[in-house]
């Protein structure tokens, strides 16, 4: 057996396990940042994101993403991923590549769960999860990673700031806008704080995500053939996350006179999202800068979405994944050691990055808007007021997640 193929396949499978474990991280962040009466519903949605996504991506999405290119727009349909995919030139087994791409697909879908938490019908969310995994995500993936039109232009998104995170982020803000805010979130043009029930769970989720990102970014090499590159990606990933957390701590300390714990946790995630596009081709100082700027962006975009746009995004999914995904992708055009603005003085790469960001936004916003509007007009997108007030755990799943504790009854201001 080819020893290098064996090592590379083992590395990709280990990385896939780390990325899969990020599902637990998302579940803990979303559960901790929302109310106890919806904890079981959020866990169920995260579980089904991966379960439904795994099946539909294998049946349909993988071929659409990585099949032989059709006009630069999508891959040849290949039901059940039966093709050889020799055109990809893989140095690992096809099945190892499929599972690695599956866990990435599931990440994009899961991002949306938190933005629409505490008021979305479970059945409607399942339909969304199926469609994003089968169609919306794979099309963007083909453009960038599958040999599509953006890849031929030289667009660079190494591990998915755009493919995964901004797709999830754009879908999240569209879903949150279409479904509307939670009861009591806004009154008289004023945003009311609806606190999550466990900052501890939220923190655990962020640490799990940070850990999982060491599979997300370094694993995207698909090989251990260049250990120096893998080590470099580990470093840029970690430095950007750390800088994002420090940046948000300082900004919120200055802005609110106290360092905000929840926002600082999101700052670490912002740094991770921001570095993901260029983690392989930016230097260590640039990674720190990307993390610092991502931290500033997540604070002010979160405030803008909540206090100006009046869009209720309970976990800050758009600010973290959408805004910082866009930012990180654009900053590749500035800091890339090959082709970046500060190294070459040329705007060419930056222009290509901008084109990719814009195309992804238009595709994702358009398709998800039609999807959510269609669900709203047919089977319904939102639970009724009584169900929302009682909690989705009880009404959608017939359970109480914290059976030995008394759930606080909230006084809703309308």
N, C-alpha and C positions, 0 to 999 in steps of 0.2 A: 504493500500500500504506500502511496505517496505521503511521506511524512509531513511535508508542508501543507498538503490538502487536509490531512488529519488535524494538524495544529490549528489551521485557519477555521475549519468547521467547528472545532471545539470552542475556539474563542468566540465565534459568532453565536453559538448556542448558549454560552455563559452570559454573553451580553444580552441575548434575548430574554433570559431569565431575569436579569436585572431590570430590563425595561418592563417586563410583565409585572414585576413587583411594584412598579410605579403605580399600577392600578390601585394597590392598597394605599399608596400615598395620596392619590387623588380622593379616594373614598374617605380617608381620615380628615383631609383638609376641608372637603365639602361638608362632612358631617359636623366637624368641630365648629365651623364658621356659620352654621345654621342652627335652628332650634331643635330641641330634643324630640319634639313630637313628630319630626320628619326624618329621624335618623335611619330607620329601617328602609324607608322609601329610597333614600339616597344610596344606601348600600346596595339595594336591589337594582337600581339603575346602573351603578358601576359594574355590578356583576353581569348584567345583561348586555352592557356595552361590549364587554369582551366576549361573551358567549355568542351573542347574535353576530357580532362583528367577525369573529373567527370563522364562522360558517359561511357567511355571505361573501367575505373577502376571498376565501378559498374557492367557493363556487363561481364567483363572477368578478369580483374586484381586482384580484391579482392579475388576471389576463388583461383586463382593461388598462391596468397600470403598466405592466411590463411585457405585454404581447408585442409582436412585430408592429412597428409604427405605421399608423394610417394617417397620412397627411399632417403629421406633427401634432395631432389633436388627441389621439387615444390609441391604445393598443388593440390588436386583433382580438376579438372575443374568443375566449378559451375556457369553456365551462369545466369546472372542477380541476383547473390548473393542470391539464393533461399534457401540455406541450413540453418540448425539450428545453426551450429557452437558451439554446446554444448561442444565440445572437448577443446575449448579455455577457458572455465570456467569464462566467463565474468560476472562481477558484475554490468554491465550496459546493456541497450538495444542494440540489434544487430545493429539497424539503427544508434544509436549514435556512435558506434564503427566504422561503415562504413564511416560516414562523417568525423570522426576524422582522419582515415587513408587516406581518399580522399585528404584532405588538405595537408597532408604530401607528398603524391604522386605528387601533383601539384607543390610543392616546388622543388622537384628534377628536374622536367621538365623545370621549369622556369629559373633555374640556367644557362642553356645552351643558352638561348636567348641572354644574354649580350655578351657572348664570340663570337657569330657569328653575332653580330649586324652590320647593315649598308651595308650588301652585300648579304644577304640570300634571296632566293626566298620564298615568303610567303607560296605558295603551298607545297614546299618541307619541310618547317619547320612544317607545319601541320602534314605531314606524320610522321616526327620524333616524334612530341609530342604524337601522337597516339601510336606509337610503344614503346616508353619508358614507357608510362603509362600502356600499356597492357601486356608487356613482360619483358623488361629489368629491371625495378625497382622492380616489384613484385617477380621476381626470387630471387634477393638478399634479399628482404624483408622476403621471406619464409626461406631462410637459417638462418637468424638471429632472426627474430621475430615470424615466423610462425611454429616453431618446426622442422626446417631443421637441416642439419648436423653441422653447426657452433654453433647453440644454444645448441646442445647436447655436444659439446666440452667445453662449458662454455664461449664462446665469449660474451663480454659485450659491448653493444652499446645502452645505455638507451634510447636516444631520436633521434639518427640518424646521428652522425658524419660520419659514414660509409654508413649506409643504404640510407640516404637522400643526404648528402652533398658530400661525395666522389663519389657517383654514378653520381650526377650532375656535379661535377668537372672533373671527367675523361671523361665523355661525352663531356663536354665543350672544353677541350683541343684537343680532337680528331676532333671535328667539326671544330674548328678554324684552325687546321693544314690542314685538307682535303680541306676546302673551300679557304684557302689562305688569305693573308693580304689585307686590304683595299688599294685602289689606293693611292699611295704616302706615304704609311707608311714606307717603307724601300727603300733606294737607296744607292748603293755602300757600302753595309754591315753596314749601319748606320740607326738607328731607329729615325724616325721623330715624334715629338709630334703632335697628332691630338686632340686638346682640346675638351672637352665636352662643351655643351652650357649653362649649368646651375648648378653651384656648390650648389646653393640653393635647387634645386629639389633633387640633390644627397643627401644632408644633411637631408632633410625631409624624404627621403626614408630610410636612416640609422636609424633615430629615430623611424620610424614606425616599422622597422624590430626588433630593440631592444625591443620595446614595445610588439610586437607579440611573441617574444621569451619567454615571461613570460607565454604564453600559450603552446608554442612548448615544452619546457622542463618540467615545473611543470605539465602540462596536461598529460604528458606521464605516470604519476602515475596511471591514469585511476580511481583514487579514492581519496576521502578526508578522508579516514579511518586513515591515518597517517599524521596529520597536521604538525608535526615536520619535517617530510621528505619533505613535500611540501615547507615549509618555508626554509629549507636548500637548496633545489634546486633553489628557487628564489635567494638566496644569492650567491651561486656558479656561477649561470648564470650571475648575475650583476657584481660581482667582476672580473670575467674573461673578460667580455666585456670592463670594465673600464680599466683594466690592459693592454688589447690589444691596446686600443686607446692611452694610455699614453706611452706605449712602442714604438709605431710607431712615435709618436710625437718626442720623444727623439732621436730615430735612424735617422729619416729624418733631424732633426735639426743638428745633428752632421755630417751627410753624405752630405747634400746639403746646409748647413749653414742657412737654413730657415725651419721651420716646415711645412711639406707638408699637405695641407688641405684634398685633395682627398684621399691620402694614409692613413691619420689618420682616416678618415671615414671608410676606409676598415679595419683598425686596430681593430676598435670596432667589426666589423663583424667577423674578424679572431678570436678574443677572444670568441665570441659567438659560432662559429663553433667548436673551439677547446674543449670547455667545454662540449659540448652536449653529448658526449659518456659517460663520467664519472660523470656527474653532480650530480648524486645521491650517489656516493660512494667515492668521494674525499673530503678532508677537505677544509676549507676556505683558508688557506695558499697555498695549492696545486692549488686551482682554480686561485689564483693570479699568481702563477708561470706559469700555463698553458696559461693564457692570455698574460703574458709578452713574453713567448717563441713564441706563435702564432704571436704576433706582429712583432717580428724579422723575423720569417719565411716568413710572407706575403710580407715584403719589399724585401727580397733577392730573393725569388722565382719569384715575379713579374718582377724583373730586369733580372733574368736568362731567363725566358720565352721570354721576349721581346728582350733582347740585345744579347743573346747567341743562343737560339733556333730559333729566328726570327719568333715566332708565335704571331700573332696579336690578343690579347684578350683585347678588349677595356675597360672592367670593372674589369679586374683582377679576373675573375670567378674561374679559376683554382687555383690561389694562395690562394684565400680566402677559397673556398669550398673544392677543391681537396687536396691541400697540408696541410691545417690546419685540414681538416677532418681526414686525415691519421695521422697527428701528435697527435691530441686529442685522437684518438683511441688507439694509441700505448702508450700514457702516462697513460692511464688507467692501463696498466700492470705495471707501475712504482708507481703510487700514490694511487691506490685503497686501502682503509683501510682494505679490506679483500682480500688477495691474491696478493697485489701489491709487487713489488720488494723491496721497501724500508721498508716495514713492515714485510715481511716474508723471505727476502733473496732468494726467489725462482723466477726463470725465467719462470715458467710454464704458468702463465697468460699472460705474455708478449709474449711468443711464440704463444699462441692461438690467441692473438690480431693480431700478425704479419700475421699469416695464413689467418685470415679473411680479413685483408687489401689486401693481395696479391691476394686472390681468387676474391675479388670484383673488383680489378683493371683489372685482366685478363678477367673476364667475361664482364665488361663494355667496356673496350677498344676494345675487340674483336668484340662484337656485334655492337657497335656504328660505328666502322670502316667499317664493312660490310654494315651497313645501309647507312652511308653517301656516301660511294663509289657507292653503288647501286643507290642512288638518283642522284648522279653526272652523272652516265652513262646512266640514263634513262630520267627522266623528267628534269634533271638539278638541281644543287644545288645553283648556284650563278646567280645573275642578270648580265646583260651585263654592259660594262663600261659607256655607256651613261646613263643608268638607275641609276647606282650607283652615278655618278657625279651629276645628277639632284636631287637625293634623292628618297628613297623608298616611302615616303609619296605620292609624285606626281605620280610616275610610277606604284606603286603597288596598291594604294588606291584612286588615283584621288583627293587628297586633299592637302592643305597646313596647317600644324598644327598651325602656327602662322601667320594667314592671314593678320593681321594688322601691321606686321613687315616685314622689308626687310631682306631676308636671305642673309648673306654675301657670295659672290662668292669667293671660295678658289682658290689659285694658286697652282696647283698640280705639285710636282717635281717628275719626273720619270727618 
